Amino acid sequence: MNDRGSIKWTAMMLPEHVEYLRKKKKEAQKISKPVIDNQQFDYMEQQLQYATINNSNIIITYYNDGEIQTITCQTSNIKVTKEYLQLNIGNGTIELPVNNLLNIESE
């Protein structure tokens, strides 16, 4: 017997119930923010400096609202402040809080 689980019941549910269940499932998949030590921050700073000197791309891994996300950009499009890393991507600017950065790797 092949049971389709909750799929077979969604046709009989109101759209509000389906949306609520999707929201709860997404919330359950969120993770807590990893702790980064000073050595890792030093390593990320070195990688950023290396990429800036060589004008290469960097891959930034960061924590955002319960998820780990990755973005790739060129170092010429980055402005570093004390609290934020500003990335100029396309037509917009993304500000990543420094305390949400998890890893920086140069390509």
Phi and psi in degrees as a GROMACS rama.xvg file:
@    title "Ramachandran Plot"
@    xaxis  label "Phi"
@    yaxis  label "Psi"
@TYPE xy
-103.573  107.64  ASN-2
-91.2381  129.723  ASP-3
-90.3955  6.61005  ARG-4
62.2776  -133.848  GLY-5
-75.9444  -11.9093  SER-6
-60.3578  -41.1598  ILE-7
-68.6814  -21.2411  LYS-8
-91.4997  -16.146  TRP-9
-66.0434  -26.3493  THR-10
-66.918  -26.8508  ALA-11
-95.8073  3.342  MET-12
-99.3685  152.029  MET-13
-71.4553  150.574  LEU-14
-56.3544  -32.9472  PRO-15
-65.2714  -36.91  GLU-16
-68.3591  -41.6164  HIS-17
-62.5992  -44.4259  VAL-18
-62.602  -41.6684  GLU-19
-61.4176  -44.0653  TYR-20
-65.6199  -38.3654  LEU-21
-64.7246  -41.3091  ARG-22
-64.0248  -43.4257  LYS-23
-63.7288  -39.8769  LYS-24
-64.3532  -41.9022  LYS-25
-65.3743  -40.4369  LYS-26
-64.0874  -35.8517  GLU-27
-68.8763  -24.6009  ALA-28
-85.5194  -8.66358  GLN-29
-67.0893  147.305  LYS-30
-113.696  161.134  ILE-31
-82.6342  157.572  SER-32
-69.1116  126.883  LYS-33
-67.6633  151.198  PRO-34
-92.3978  128.809  VAL-35
-109.56  130.769  ILE-36
-90.042  174.557  ASP-37
-64.1019  -33.9599  ASN-38
-61.5767  -41.5025  GLN-39
-66.3661  -39.3141  GLN-40
-62.8196  -41.1187  PHE-41
-62.7831  -41.9961  ASP-42
-62.3411  -43.4084  TYR-43
-63.3456  -39.4856  MET-44
-63.7666  -41.7315  GLU-45
-62.8174  -42.6166  GLN-46
-63.1488  -40.5682  GLN-47
-65.3995  -42.4457  LEU-48
-65.0541  -44.1754  GLN-49
-59.6678  -46.2757  TYR-50
-66.2502  -35.3026  ALA-51
-66.7347  -43.5848  THR-52
-63.3428  -41.1725  ILE-53
-91.1733  0.770202  ASN-54
50.7326  47.7487  ASN-55
-107.717  169.509  SER-56
-77.2409  154.457  ASN-57
-127.683  153.106  ILE-58
-111.806  118.933  ILE-59
-107.89  124.909  ILE-60
-107.597  129.474  THR-61
-144.122  161.783  TYR-62
-95.9634  131.639  TYR-63
-144.924  107.019  ASN-64
51.766  52.2849  ASP-65
84.6705  5.07139  GLY-66
-129.543  151.37  GLU-67
-97.1111  123.801  ILE-68
-124.303  156.513  GLN-69
-129.424  141.472  THR-70
-140.442  143.837  ILE-71
-115.072  134.236  THR-72
-152.943  170.816  CYS-73
-92.0819  144.299  GLN-74
-66.1115  -22.4099  THR-75
-69.3355  -14.6247  SER-76
-100.439  17.8148  ASN-77
-116.446  136.85  ILE-78
-124.118  125.351  LYS-79
-104.303  126.557  VAL-80
-116.605  -177.846  THR-81
-65.9821  -34.8758  LYS-82
-110.652  -19.5658  GLU-83
-133.529  154.852  TYR-84
-112.904  112.07  LEU-85
-96.1485  125.088  GLN-86
-113.9  124.72  LEU-87
-93.4246  106.089  ASN-88
-124.861  122.317  ILE-89
61.0566  -126.557  GLY-90
-95.0394  -1.22812  ASN-91
-126.268  175.821  GLY-92
-122.262  135.107  THR-93
-112.594  129.912  ILE-94
-107.773  119.071  GLU-95
-106.415  122.705  LEU-96
-61.732  135.91  PRO-97
-58.669  -35.6371  VAL-98
-74.3896  -5.43325  ASN-99
-98.0165  -4.03528  ASN-100
-73.18  136.65  LEU-101
-110.787  -35.2736  LEU-102
-161.451  147.144  ASN-103
-132.616  125.843  ILE-104
-126.579  138.113  GLU-105
-91.4313  146.034  SER-106
